[in-house]
Amino acid sequence: GAMRSRGEVDATLQTAKLNPAELLPVVHCLSFGPQAGAGECCLLQLEPGLCAELEAGRSLVIRGEKDEQAVLCSKDKTYDMKIADTSNMLLFIPGCKTPEQLKADQASGNIIHSQIAGFSNNYWELRRCRPKLKKLRKLLMEDPYEGPDSQKDQTSTSSKYTTEDLLSLIQASEEEILHQLQVIDACKIEGYWRILEFDYEMKLLNHVTQLIDSESWSFSKVPLHACLEELGSLEPTEMIEHILLSYGRKYTDDAGEVYFEMHEDKICRSIAHMLLQNAVKFNLSEFQEVWQQSVPEGMTTKLDQLKGLALVDKSSRPETIFLLKVEDLPENNQERFNSLFSIREKWTEVDITPYIQDLCAEKQTVGALLTKYARSSMQNGVKVYNSRRPIS
């Protein structure tokens, strides 16, 4: 419509029974621009930290395939995106001046004509969430690495993944993905991230532990150079080094020599995994005997080493132990609890903790998760948890 005059503005104020003396002298007259449509723009609410990221010139990425809920990632954090509706319509006005700016700028004309470029009734709200990393292992397990002699690997046409590929497929920030690749002991082979096939990994580990034994080295001081020299004829040196990195901590002594301090718990755990994967259930005491005999001389096995890998059934006579890997369970909280309660009706907190620990959000405790997804009762003086809903 036509531009308003000062007289029309004053008449409107009088009709609205507003005292002009209480208002700033400057008046904004708004009109819709020709392109102003809903849905042209999206609003995103950012916390100060994310705002600073953008202002510093870094980018934020939205990740997710068609069937996944979108997440937004910074360099090192992941956020769920949810639409929040507003009761007031939000208007986008380019070059709009706030009352504070106008107070400082008394000289500006009495009437400012502004065009509305767009409007919205909602905005995207971000909530920090756990990175969705289960898929990472799943993708790499499609084609585990069986070693340099594997025929399968030379002829295989199946998918292999570079860092770029993983960034486009996994709903997590770059730092979270790279950290998780370390956690699952992935290694880069010819530019692709791979997980070693378990039997091949155990073969490599066995080479290393046998060498340590035959050379009578201390587990806390295994020399890299000597390992590569001795075992290089059996396996690629990068594989030997990878297995040392997976099962040990690398350090350099004063003379500049590289050594590894081997992780006893991790070695014992993998050997247990190897023994347990061959049967559905094991008699616990027999298993413990065989396990202790199977680990390198000088290492001590403890059931504590098997958290999140195996579960002891104390109710059966004799007691048994079976493989139950936390990485095989669902990522979603409710589905995780459903699956645990279908495996065992009642859990003690000690038993269930390794299987739900990874679900805890930033400041959340295992206790808080149990309160939400389980109900507790006393059984022979012990607190146990069972499902809040009937398990089908």
N, C-alpha and C positions, 0 to 999 in steps of 0.2 A: 504494500500500500504506500500511500504518500508519506513523506518524512514528517514527523511531528514537530510542531513549533513549541516554543517555551510556554506560550499562553495555554495551549492544549494540555501540556504537562501539568501546569498549575491548576487548571480546572479539574483534572483527574484527581490530583491530590486533595482538592477541596471536597469533591464527591466522596473520596475514601476517608474523609475526616482525619487527614494526616497533617501535622504541623510542619511546614517546609523548613522552619528554623531548626528542627531536630535532625534534618537529613543533610547529607552532603549536597553542595550546590550542583554537582555534576550529575547528569541523568544518563543512564544507559537506555537506548531504545533498541529493542531486539526485533529482528525479523528473520524469517527462515530463508536461507539461501536456496538457489535453484536445485542444488544437489543434495540438500539435507534429507537423508533417508535413514530409517532405522536399519541396523544390521550392517551398515557400511564400515563401522569402526567397532573394535572390541576394547573394553577397558580391562586392565590387568592391575590388581592391587599388589604393590611390592613392599616388602619390609625394607628398612633403611639399608641393610647389608646388600640386598640385591640391587637396589637403586644405585648404590656406590659402584657395583660391578659394571652396570651399564654406562654410568658416567665416566668410568675409567676406560671405556672403550672395549670392554670384554663383552662376549655375547651370551645370551641365554638360548637354550635349545628346547623345542618341544619334541618329545620322543614317544613312539608307540606305533604299532602296526594297526591296521584297520579294526581288528577285533579287540584291541586293548584300550583301556582307559588312558587318556593322554596324561603324561607327566611333564613337568618343566624342570630342566637341569641347568645348574650353573656349572662352574668348573669342578666343584667338589660336593655339591648337595643335590638332592632330588625332592621335588614337591608335587603333591597331588594337586590337580586343578579342578575346582568345583565352581559351578555358576551360582552366584548369589544374586537374588532379585532385590531390587530397591523399590520402596513405595513412591519415592519421588523420581520424576524423570530427570535424567542427567543430560545437560546440554553441553555440547562442545562449542566454545566460542573462541576463535583464534584471536590472539592479541587482547584478550579480556583483561581489564585492570581491576584489581581488588581494591576495596575501600582504603587499605593502608597505602597502596601505591597512589591513589587519587589524592589523599590528604597531603602527601608530599608534593603533589603536582597540581597546585591550586590554579595555575595559569591556564590549564587545558579548558577548551570551550565548554559551554554550558551543557550541550547535548552531544553524547557520543552515539553514533549509529553503528550497531554491531550486527553482523550476520551470523546466524546459527549454522554451523557447518554440518552438524549431525546430532543425534541424541540416542540415548540408550536407557533401558529399564533394568539392566543387570550388568554385572562385571564378574571377571574371573577372580576367584580367591585362591591363594596358594597356601597349602599346609605342608610343612616339612614331613616327608614320609621315608620309610625304609626303602632303599634302592631295591628294585625287583631283579635280583641277581640269580635266582634259581635257573633261569633260562640259559644263562651263560654256560653252566656246566652241561646242561642238556644238549646245547648245540655242539659243544666240543666232544661230547660222548657219541655223537653220530658217527664219528670216524676217529677213534683213538689211535695213537701212533704205536705200531707194533715193532718198531725197530727198522734199521736200514735194510735188512734182508727180506722184509715182508713183501711178498708178491702183490698182496692186496693193495699196498700203498702205491706201487708203480702203475697199476692198472685202474686204480680207483678214480671214478669221476665225481664222487660225492663231494658235498660242500666242504670247503675249508674256509677259515675265516681270518681276515686281517684285522688289525686294530680298527680301521675305518668301518669294516663290516659290522663289527661288534657294537661300535658307537651308534650305528643306525638301527640295530636290532634290539639292543638291551636298554631297558628303561632305567638308566642310572647315569650319574655324571661320569666324566672321563676318569677322575681320580678314584671314584668308587669301583669302576670297572677294572682299572689297572691293579688296584689293591686286591680285588677278588681273584684276579688271575694268579696273583702270588699265593693267596690262601689255598687255591685248589691245585697249586703246583703245576700250572700250565707252563709250557715253554714254547719259544718261538722257533719254528723249524722252517727254513726257506721262506721267511716272511709271514708264515701263518701260525696262529696260536693253536697248540695241540695239547691234549692230555695224554700221558703215556697209558697204554693199555696195562691193566693191573699186573698181569703175569710178567710182562716185560719189565715193569718197574721193579717187581720183586726179584727178577733175575739180576738186574743192575745192582740192587741193594745187596743181594747175596754176594756178588763179586767183591763189593767194597768191604763188607763185614768179614769175608774170608781172608781178604788181603790184610786187614787190620789184625786179625787173629794170627796169621802166619808171620807177620812182621813184628808181633807183640807191641804194636803202637798203643798209646793211651787213647781212649775214646775222646779225650778232650784235646788231643793234638795230632790230628791226621793230616799229613802233608799233601797238599794238592799236587805238586809237581811229581812226587813219587807215585801217586795214584794214577795219574795220566800216563806216566811212563810204563808202569806195570800192566795196566788194564787196556791201554790204547790199542793193543793188537786184538782184543776181544770185542770191544765196542767203540763207537765214535767218541772222541774225547769230550765233545760238547755234552754227550749223554752222561758220561761219568761225572762231569762237573755239575750237571743239572741235578743228579741224584744226591751229590754232596750238598748242594744248596737246599734241596728239599728236606734233607734229613739232618742238616747240621747248620751251625752258625759260622760264617766265614770271618776270619780275622788275620791280621798280619803281625808277625813278631818284630822285635827290634831290628833284626837283620834284614827285614823286608821279605821274609819268606811267608807264603800264604798257607794257613792251616784251617782246619775245620774242627769245631767242637761238636760232636755228634749228639743229637737229641735222643736220649735213651727211651723216653716215653713214646716218642713217635715211631721209633723202630719196633718197640714191643707191640705197639698198637697195630701196625701194618702186618706183623707176623700173625697176630691173633686174627685179623681180618682174613688172611690167607687160609688159616686153619678152619675158621668158622664158615667160610663160604661153601665148604664142601658138604654140609649137612644141614637139615632143618633145625634140629636141636641137639645139644651136647650135654652129657652128664657133666655138671659143673666141676666136680673134683677131678675127674679124668681129664677134662679140658685143661684145667690149671696145671696139671702135671706135664702134659704134652707141650703146652705153651712154654713153660719154663725151660723144658729141654730144647725147644726149637730156637730160642733167642740166643744171640752171641754170648759166648762165655764172659761172665763178669757183669751181665745185665740182669736186673731184677724185675720180674713181672708183677704188676699190681692191678686189681680189677678197676681201680680208679683211672687207669690209662684208657679204659674202653668207653668213657662217657660219650653218649651220642653215637656209638657204633654198635654196642651190644647190650642186651638186657638180660638180667638174671631173673629167673622165675623161682622165687623162694617158696611158693605154695606147692610146687610139685615135689613128689618124693621119688627118687632123690632130686635135689635141686638141679635145674637145667640152665643153660645159657644159649641164647640165639642171637643172630645178627639182626639188628634193627638200626638202620643208618638215618640220621637226621636229614641228610641231603635228599633222601628218597621221599620225604614227607611233603605234603602240600605247603605252599608259601602263604596262602590266605589263613588268617587266624582261626576262623570258625572251622574251616575244612581241616586244618591241622588237628584241632581238638577232636573233631568227629573221628578222624582216622586213628588217633591215639586211644580214644575210648572204645573203638571197635576192636583194637588189638588187646586191650586190657580194660576191664570194667572200672576197677578202682586203682588209683595210683597214690603212692606217697609223694610228698613234695620232692624228696631226694631223687626218686626215680624219674619223675616227669621233668624236672628242671633242665637236664641236658637237651631234652626234646622240644623245649619251648623258649629257652634262653634267647635264641636268635630272633624271636618275635618281638622282644621288648623294644619299644620305641625309645627315643632319646633318654628320658629320665624315668622310664617305667620300670617297675620291679616285676619279678616272676609272681610274687604274691598278688599284685594288682591284676595281672592277667588271669590268675586262677580264680580270683573273686568274680571276675567278669564272665568267664567261660565255664566254670565248674562249680559244683556245690560240695561242701565239705561235710564229713561226718566222722565219728570216732569208731574205730574198729580195733578191739582188743587194746584199748589205750593208745592207739596210734591214729593220728589224723590222716584221713584218706580223702581223695577227691574223685568224684564221678561226674558224668555228664549232666548238664542242666536240661537237656532235651532227650527224648527217647532216641536211641541209636537204631537205625533200621538195619 
